Amino acid sequence: MGQAATPDRPPTGRDRSPPGAEHEGWARARRARGRNLALLAALLAFIVLIYLVTLVRLGGLD
């Protein structure tokens, strides 16, 4: 556990957050959301590609 700051000792890294730390969490969540959406788009494109290849190989697109 983090140690409490006393008047004769400065606070440790766990006791205080750096300036702008609240915005850092938002930025991280936004990057993660963008990465997740990009992965979803790539997976959907792969599924469509496999579906089209299957249709062509089975002669479904005449």
Secondary structure, 3 states (H helix, E strand, C coil): CCCCCECCECCCCCCCCCCCHHHHHHHHHHHHHHHHHHHHHHHHHHHHHHHHHHHHHCCCCC
